[in-house]
Amino acid sequence: MSKGFKELVVWQKSRDLAINIYEITKHGNFRKDYGLADQIRRSSVSVPSNIAEGDERDTDKDAVRFMYIAKGSLAELRTQLEIATQIGYVDDDDFKSLDQQAITIGKMLGGLIKARSKK
């Protein structure tokens, strides 16, 4: 039996990124800044959620639409990480690691969008 979206490496990597975001936002200044912690968590969870929803759609056209939404959420997450780093909530090493993960996921999403758009 196929696992569907769970077999997509891009979904796995985006799920792991969301888990990493939750780990980082449980500590330090994020505990006092519920607004930013909530927003950064929401955008991180939105990425794998939209990949999963898109992959489960009946048409590639629908799937691609959700992949674009995931890509938008990823850009939102990268922006929030940048802000969190600039205000001292995320240290530079964590930022570099998380941002690199996001860049990799973005490239993978771009490839998936391109592949599903050709069908």
Secondary structure, 3 states (H helix, E strand, C coil): CCCHHHHCHHHHHHHHHHHHHHHHHCCHHHHCCHHHHHHHHHHHHHHHHHHHHHHCCCCHHHHHHHHHHHHHHHHHHHHHHHHHHHCCCCCHHHHHHHHHHHHHHHHHHHHHHHHHHHC
